[in-house]
Amino acid sequence: MEIVAKGVRRITAPNPGPMTFTGTQTYIVGEGAVAVIDPGPDDPRHLAAIEAALTPGERISHVLITHAHIDHTPLAPRLRAPVHAFGDAQAGRSAIMRQLAESDALGGGEGVDPHFTPDVTLADGDTVAGEGWSLTALHTPGHMANHLSFVWEEGGVAFTGDHVMGWASTLVSPPDGDLTAFMSSLRRMQGGAARHRLLPGHGDVVEEGEARVAELIAHRESREAQILAGLDRPATVAALTAAIYTDVDPRLHPAAARNVLAHLIDLHQRGIVATDGPLSATASFRLR
């Protein structure tokens, strides 16, 4: 257990890996009647660590979920407190993502917790409060459509889940992920939540939130430029991934391909690229 901000304790789950870095970060907010943000995987070792981080007489009054991935949600029922989230794993999807999900044209679904359902649904701007703390929900879709960040103004921190992390850029894998929404969510944080210290779902504290958000926007814009340059002739997602991610471990190419697909869907919706057949993960894309 680490104290990462006044009134905030962090426990790292024992689930390190290529997509989770050192493990999922679970946060305890407040004192007395506390909130737990992102309980993590259903691992008895992690449950024991969360319980050990509570002081005598403390209890968990609220559980808050940033998004419905299996490295964030499954331990929630064991904490025996009302679970608050935007909705289930499909909540908040855009019309195009709902359409593509129904056609099963994209694949995807990596790491989704299909059984997750909150006890209390939160809308953008809703506030959840307890003893000495008050968290405002900020709907930040992109990594997942149901993704929330939580801002604690008095504490000077924002809990950003997998939306903004310092150790890596975020996986955006359609139809659960949506690059159009992701970029909009990043820009919305500028001048707002990003003014705070950011406490992500993986990796360490992001001390300069505004700078990191600007960096992530620039990274995605650069990746878009690479994709457009690679479409000097028709190309598939696989071909573009191999050409662009030359400096990335090939074992990570499947995840990289999902990000390329997310960019191509965004470009397709903006009328910049087209396909000769239905929009899908295996389609050939070309500039309009």
N, C-alpha and C positions, 0 to 999 in steps of 0.2 A: 504494500500500500504506500502511495506517495501523496503528499499534499502539494497540489499543483497550482492552487490559487486559494485565497482566503475563503474558507467555507466549502472547498471542493477537494475531495479525495479521489484518487485514481487507482484502479486495480486492473492489471493487465492479465487477460485470460491466457491460459496455456495452449493457445492455438496458433503458433507462428506458422508462416508459410509465404509463398510467393505473392499471394493476393491479400494477406493479412498482416504482413511485415512482422513485428514482434508479437502480435496478437491483438485481439479486440480490446479496446479501452472501455472499461466500465467506470462511470463516475457516480460518486455519492455527493449530493448537494445538500448543504445545511447541517443543522445539528438538532438532535432530539427526534422530531418526526421528519425524516429525510426523504429525498427523492433519489431514485436510482435511474440513471440514464444508460440505456443499452446494456441489459443484464448479461448478454453474451451467450455462448454455447451452453448446452445442457451438460455441464461437466461438474461432477461433485467437488473437484478440487477448486474450481472457480467459485462455486456456491460457498464453500468453506472460507475462502479468502474474503468474499464480500461480508459474510457474517462476522469474521474476525476483525474487519475494519470498523465495525460498529462499536461504539463505546457502550458501557453498561447502561441499560435503560433506554437506549435508542431503539427506534422502530422504523421500518420502511412504510411510509404513508402513500407514496406514489411511485409508479414505474412509468418511465417515458421511453418511447422507442423512436429512433430516428428513421428507421426503414426496416422492411420485412425481409432481411437476409438471415440465413441460418447461423451466421456468426454473431448476430446481434440479438435475436429474439427468443430462442428456445428455452432459456433459463427463466424467463419472466414468470410463468405460473408458480414456480417454486418460491418466489419471493412473497407470495400471499398478500399482494396489494393491487389495487385497481391499475390496469394497464392502459396508458394513454398513447394514442397514435393517430395519424391522419386517417388510416383505414387499413383494409387488408392489402395483400400484395398487389392487387390490380387497381386499387383506388387511385384516382387522379390521372389515369392514362388519357392522352390526347386522342382525338377522333382517329387520326391516321394510325396510331399505335394499336388502338382497339381493333381497327379494321385488319391490320397486318397480323395481329395475334390470332384473330378468328380464322384467317386463311392459312395459318401455320407456315407462312412463307419465309420466316426469318430465323427459326430456331430460337436460341436464347434460353432464358430461364435458369441460368447458372446461379446456384446458391440461394434461390428464392425459397422462402418458407411458405408453402402454399396453405398451410393450416393456420397461419397467424390471423387472429381477429382481436382487436382491442376491446376492452370493456368500455372505454370512453373515447369517442372520436373527437379530434381537435381540428378546427379550421384555422386557416391562416389568421394570425393576430390574436388568437385565443390565449388567455393567461392561465397558468396553473400555479397556485401559490401554496406555501406551507409555512412552517415556523421559521421566520427570518429569511425566506427566499421567495422569489417570484420569477417564473420563467415564461417568456412569451414565445409562442410557436410561430416559426417562420416557414412557410411552405417553400421548399427549395427542390423541386423536382429536377430530374436529370439523370442522376445515378439510378434512382428508381422514381417512379411517378408518385409514390406515397412518402417521399423523403421530407422530413422536417428537420430544421435546425432549431435550437432553443437559445434565446438570448436572455442573459441575466444582467440587466443594466446596472444594478447596484454592485454586482460583483465584478463588472468590467470584463465579462467573458461571454463567448458564444460557443455553444456545443454544435459542431458542424458535421458530425457523423462521417459519412464517406463523401460528402459534397466538396469539402476543402480539406486537404491533408498536406502536410509538409514533405512527407517522404516520397510521394509519387503523385502523378496525375490520376484522375478518377476513371475507372472503367465505366463506359457508357455502352451497354449492350441491349439493343432493341429486342423485343418491344417493351421490356421493363425499363430500359434506359432510353433517353430521348435527348439528343444533342441540342435541338432547338430549345427545349426547356432548360437544359443545363446551362447554356450560355445566357439565357434570360435570367436564371437564378443567380449566376455569378455577378452579372451586372447590377442586379437588384441589391446585392450585398454591399456594393461600393458606396461609401458614404454613410452606410448604416451599420449592419452587423459586423462588417469587416473592420470597423474602427476599434473593435475589441481584440483582446487576446483570444485566439481560436483554439478550442480544445477538440481535436478530431477523434474519429472512431478508431484510427490506427496511427501510430507514430506519436511524436512528441508535440508539445505545445507550439503553435505558430505565433510567434511574438509580434510579427508585423503583418497583420491581417490584410490591410489594403494592398501592400506590396505583393503578397502571395496571390491574392485574387487577380490583380493585374497581370501577374506572371502567368497564371493559368489561362486567362483570356488570350494573352499573346501566344501562348503555346498552341491553343486550339486554332487560332487564326493562322499560325504558321503551318500547322498540320493540314488545314484546308488548302492552303496555297500549294503544298506538296502534292495533294491529291489532284488538284486541278492541273498542275503541271504534268502529272502522270497520265492524264486523260488526253494527251495529244493524239492518242488513238484509243479506240474502245478497249476497256479493261475490266477484269473481274475484281472482286474484293481480294481474292487470294493473290492475284498478280500485283495489285497495288500494295498490299501488305509486304510482300517479299521485296518490292522495289524501294519502299520507304523505310522500313524498319531494319535496315542493314546492320545497325549497331546494337540490336536487341537480341538477347538469347532466343534462338529459334523455339525453345520450349514455351516462350511467352507469345509467340506469333498468333495462336488461337485467340488470346485475349486482345491482342493488337488488332486482329481482323474485325473483332466486334466494334472497336472504336472507329475503324475505317468505314464499316457499314453504317454506323450512326452518322458519320459525316455525310456519306452519300445520300442517305435518306433526307437529311436536312437540306442538302443541295438540290435534291429532287423536288422537295416541297417548295423551294424557293425558285424553281424553274430554271436552274442553272445546268443541271444534268438531266439526262433522260435514259430510259432503257427501251430496247426494242420489244421486249416482252413484259410480263408482269414484274412489278417491283418485288425483288426477293433477294435472299442472301447469295444466290448463285447467278444472278443476272449479270449481263455485260452492260457496263455503264459508258456513256459517251457525253461529251459536251453538247449542249443544244446549239 
